[in-house]
Amino acid sequence: MIEIENLSKAFQVAKRKKGAFSSLFSRDVETVHALNDISFSIDPGEIVGYIGPNGAGKSTTIKIMSGILVPSSGKCEIMGHVPWKSRISHVRNIGVVFGQRTQLWWDVPVLDSFNLLKDIYKVSDSHYARSLDQLVTYLDLSHLLQTPVRQLSLGQRMRCEIAAALIHSPKILFLDEPTIGLDAVSKIAVRQFIQKINAENKVTVVLTTHDMSDIEALANRIILIGKGEKLYDGNLDHLKNTYLKHKRITVDFTAPTTLSEIPGVTTLQTKGQRSVLLVDLNATNIPSVMQALTLRPDILDISVENQPIEEIIVNLYEAHQL
Ligand SMILES: Nc1ncnc2c1ncn2[C@@H]1O[C@H](COP(=O)(O)OP(=O)(O)OP(=O)(O)O)[C@@H](O)[C@H]1O
């Protein structure tokens, strides 16, 4: 369904020189390699988390796959189309949501934007009625349809953005940071909707996000890129098991206290009755640390957390010497 082979994208940018205005007059340019020889393929019905740190090349990939950017080299074929060559046929197959931008008309009621999109995509009346009905129900939009977009909260707007991207029932949905800035309730609503349209309408989803809870909730596969290179393609648990070096244990005591030394464990923080410990999994394991802790009579609560995924990514970078 999505075939990416040896895809590269380089940008030419004016070289920064000392002095506020010198780059305006300078002819020196440097090349930024946003994507370097990336290859992957995605099958129908998958939900893929496309992740990586800032500047990794995620948005560049989404823009190429949407037909907004032309790559410097390599192949990108989506449902038989080269996105930037056959734009009109391609956009019928895809829906795109950029969390930081809107595709809705700011001053008009949401429903008017949907009607305009219906005309742009030449959706038939009967298909539109069905599609709108489903989107309004699933995303709980009925009370928002007559509201101008500028009056919507961020969470309400994002639900409308997602509906707008799906009015023409595309087979593929690209979501670039769809939950950015949303509160917990809106995040969950967006996630549940993504799960639903994937399960019921068989929509293939490519999701970029910095929110790893989005990835954990949705993606059965992740593709991780860093500095334009593909670093990992597979399942999230496997990545965690391979690169997880530490776990964190938060311990609440009945009264302020200090912990005696436990091999392989460092105290990251002690505040009042709470201590946060870092367990080095190369030196020890969780059952041994728990055993040492539970010998103490003054423990109220213990919780064990995996190292944040961002730190796992750092481990992965180190492993790749990037
Ligand atoms: N239009 C452009 N002109 C010049 N450089 C660009 C352009 N777009 C992106 N870049 C550069 O390409 C690299 C990859 O950027 P991209 O926006 O794809 O990263 P990203 O993974 O989406 O990052 P973020 O998580 O911060 O959104 C960065 O170094 C960025 O500065």
The ligand as a Gaussian input file, in Angstrom:
#p B3LYP/6-31G(d) Opt

LIG

0 1
 N       11.629000      23.737000       4.225000
 C       12.774000      23.446000       4.831000
 N       13.894000      24.112000       4.522000
 C       15.068000      23.818000       5.130000
 N       15.218000      22.853000       6.037000
 C       14.149000      22.161000       6.396000
 C       12.852000      22.406000       5.813000
 N       11.962000      21.543000       6.357000
 C       12.656000      20.792000       7.241000
 N       13.966000      21.152000       7.263000
 C       15.022000      20.542000       8.063000
 O       14.961000      19.134000       7.869000
 C       15.203000      18.450000       9.102000
 C       14.024000      17.535000       9.379000
 O       12.865000      18.351000       9.681000
 P       11.420000      17.738000       9.972000
 O       10.497000      18.909000      10.112000
 O       11.089000      16.715000       8.953000
 O       11.661000      17.047000      11.369000
 P       10.620000      16.413000      12.374000
 O       11.113000      15.039000      12.684000
 O        9.238000      16.524000      11.867000
 O       10.833000      17.352000      13.633000
 P        9.810000      17.882000      14.760000
 O        9.556000      16.724000      15.664000
 O       10.632000      18.944000      15.427000
 O        8.582000      18.398000      14.071000
 C       15.446000      19.522000      10.136000
 O       16.837000      19.694000      10.259000
 C       14.797000      20.751000       9.559000
 O       15.448000      21.930000      10.006000

